[in-house]
Amino acid sequence: MDNISPLLAALLAKGPVRADGFTYYMYGNTLRKCKSKRGPKKTKAEGEKKGVERFTIARKMWKVYRLAIGDLPIWRVMARETNMSKSDSLFHATNGGCLRPGVGVWAFPTFRFSVGTLDAPLITGIERDGWQVTIHWKNDEDRSEAYLAERVFIGYFYDSLPDSPQLIKDIPARRGDSSVTVNIPIAGQPDGTPLHVYLFFGDEQLNHFSPSGYASV
């Protein structure tokens, strides 16, 4: 400490001293200094930040989706069959890439309203008259009665509400009918609002479901 002025030594005895952008401090008998201004705290990498945002929107979508499907165990059944720990984890893994923070679903054709081991629908056409929608599909020939008796479900989004999935589940039609007509609630939407429609099937006991097929109208 011989090269330190008495004034500085007295100040350093009380703790570090900041001057001219540096901090002076004693390390044993040695005077040391470092820049006083620290750089900004490192922020999360952009990829990690986006991952967190996607996880958050997937969680929000899952909560709204659950309200729409009620007690249908679609994802719980598939999670069990694929040894996934939780149904919401399966939903996130399946649909996370279709979701965008601050928007909701941005990739409607690849969003899965339903997953499962039953045969997926082969949609052949969709028609619309106001808010009445008719969907046509093709069935495999010479299939069992259980196949033809599978229940019909229609999920949908209003194009203006990509974060609000909806479901019509009390539909008397069956897979064997090859078509179904449903009335979509207006829900305050302007006439002609585009619709994103998802058709899927479930067995009579609701123990198995099919992946959803997509059409827009």
Secondary structure, 3 states (H helix, E strand, C coil): CCCCCHHHHHHHCCCCEEECCEEEEEECCEEEEEECCCCCCCCCCHHHHHHHHHHHHHHHHHHHHHHHHCCCCHHHHHHHHCCCCCHHHHHHHHHHHHEECCCEECCHHHCCCCCCCCCCCEEEEEEEECCEEEEEEECCCCCCHHHHCCEEEEEEEECCCCCCCEEECCCCCEHHHCEEEEECCCCCCCCCCCEEEEEEEECCCCCCECCCEEEEC
